[in-house]
Amino acid sequence: MKYRVGRVEQEIQREVNDILLKRVRDPRVNEITITGVDVTGDLQQATIYFSVLSETASDAQKAQAGLDKAKGLIRRELGQRLSIYKTPELIFKQDQSIRYGERIDELIKKLHEKEQ
């Protein structure tokens, strides 16, 4: 069963990226990348993680609002594209791991500067 969940997660990630590119016209979601998907074991709920190219918090909030507004369209499109019995409920969350990684890179760089 775990194998199937993994396949569904990959499929959802690929399809949502495609839907955002081709179907969603909202300018707030233009610079969004889907970075990961977590689906519950019963396939009832999918948490979709996204990152925004912009650094500002207001852009991230606008992207979140745009995704929340487009959620119905995205879920409907997913339902047509995926061959599963019930399309999962979608939850969009900003992926913090990229920002966390950038912070670590910054700290390492500062350490190297102090050593010299």
N, C-alpha and C positions, 0 to 999 in steps of 0.2 A: 504493500500500500504506500509506503514511503517513496518508492520509486515513482509511482503515479503522481503523487503530490509534487515532487521535483519537476516532473515533465510539465505539469499544469502551470507551475510557477514560471518556468522558462517560456512557455507558450503565451501566458498572460503578459509577461514583460515585453516580448517581441511584438505582440499585437497592440498593446497600449502605446508603445513608441510609434508604431505605424499609424494608429488612429489619431494620435496627437499631431503627427506630421500632415496627414492627408485630410482629416475630417473636421477637427476642431478649429474653428476660425478665430477664437478668442486670442487677441494679441498678448494677453497675460501669460499664456502657456507656450509662447514661441521658443523661449530659451530654456526649456525644461528637458532633462534627461532622466529616464527611468533607470534607477540604479539597482533595484532589487524588488522582489515580491516574496511575501510570506503568506502561504495559504494554510488555513487550519486543516487538520486531518480529515474533517468531514466535508471539505471543499465549500463550506458555507460562507466563508469570509476571506477576503484577500486584502492584505495591507501592502500598499504599493509605495515604495520609497522613491523619492525624486530629489534631484539636485538642480540648483539654479546657477547659471553661469555668473550672474551678478553677485556681488558681495553684500549689497545693502539688505537690511532686514525688511524694508518696505517692499522690495521686489519679491522677496520670498513670501511675504504675506499676500501680495497680489497674485502670485503664482498659485498659492494655496486656494485663494478665493476662486480663481479661474478654474482650477481642477475640480473644486467642490461644485461649481456651477455646471461644469461639463460632465459630471459623474453619471447622470442618466444616459446621455448620449454614448459615453464610453462603455457603460455596462450593456446597453442595447447592442452596440456594435460587437462587443465581445461575445454576447449570446449568439449572434449570427455566425461568428467565425469559429468558436470553440465547439468541439463535439463532446460536451458534457451535459448531463441531465439538467442541472440548475446552475445558472450563472451566479458566482459568488457576490456577496455584498462587497462594495469597494470602499476602502479607507485609504486616503492619501496622507502620507507623512513625509516631512522633509528629512532627507538623509543627512545626519550630522557627522557621519564618519569622514567625509571629505574635508570638512572644516577642521575636524579633530586632527587629521593627518597633516594638514597644512600648519597647524599650530605646533605639532611635534617637529616638523621640518624647520620651522622658525626657531624653536628652542635649540635644536642641534646646531644650527648655523651660528647662533649667538655664543654657544659653548666653544665652537671652533675659533671664533673671533677673539674670545678671551684668552685662549691658549697661545695665540700668536703674539 
